């Protein structure tokens, strides 16, 4: 079975997925009583079929129960419509110059050294600053954002239970209270003096005369911190990792920079930043002739679906010209990622700036890279690289 907790598997889960998928696309893991879905069609169905697979996976008392991603229709439909009002394409597109400026500033700080930890120096601070600015939070508050985000990320460990899980839950409770106090003040300010930022739009957004409650805004803010930053961080880091692992593809990209958007789609498929999500069966459900009983936790493994040879030719080949590339790295259907346009924009700007400025980059060490700890996301915790100062 898959050992999600081993570094080796988190660095390279793909051979295990292949092995399991070819054995059976639906598998029951008896120790955790988890049902794994491994093939493209099965994963896609679970992500979209809210009538059979519920997204309400946390108990109603859990603080994450307010999150859009863990809600079902009709509540999900209303919440999503409200958030979409605030998260407009115009608001995202207007960030482009600022993302470019931030990418340059971050590179300026390290470029002369000829080495950096890509994760700490570039792929973490960039999306974090973008999210903070999008919300309209003061720059001085950004270290707090990072700390909060780390605590929220650690929640994915609580599936294993035990003392460690209890400690993480407690830390999350403390952080939620801190965030609530912080947000209450910001919301108050926006009510008094509206600004052109996401928070003001969240406060003002209305659907059928209804507005978001403060608890819903807090839930969205927490989700935005993890969903909007951890994932994009991994996309940027994974892209550089893929380019280092596949020098022929990097050479191709350098000679045809217009391939960057397609290269980003291939990174999303090949090393999906979100490897898996959770669902709960609402009733007995038959998938590929296997019956998953009602009330069971299901893990649709996006990272495996995106390597399914039934759907992708040469699925284990990293090919920046792959076309079509119907990956489901941003999910599928009613919960499809709201931040996909922002993530793609951040990746495009940050990577093009990086590739213009940083030449001849390689891993700084022969040691295997250290993976992020959370079990459902995929990417390096650190990625020390060397390069020619440019
Ligand atoms: C939902 C992946 C970036 C906000 C999702 C889902 C996936 C995903 C797989 C579907 C979850 C499900 O079906 O249960 C990613 C990846 C990203 C990324 C791979 C970056 C490479 C972002 C960004 C934001 C964001 C930048 C916001 C700024 C959200 C939200 C949802 C979501 C709010 C919930 C949507 C809903 O439940 O209706 N994301 N995401 N994501 N994502 Fe992203």
Boltz pocket constraint, residues with backbone or C-beta under 6 A from the ligand:
constraints:
  - pocket:
      binder: B
      contacts: [[A, 47], [A, 55], [A, 68], [A, 69], [A, 70], [A, 71], [A, 80], [A, 223], [A, 224], [A, 227], [A, 228], [A, 229], [A, 231], [A, 232], [A, 235], [A, 272], [A, 273], [A, 274], [A, 277], [A, 278], [A, 302], [A, 328], [A, 329], [A, 330], [A, 331], [A, 332], [A, 334], [A, 335], [A, 336], [A, 337], [A, 338], [A, 339], [A, 340], [A, 342], [A, 343]]
      max_distance: 6.0
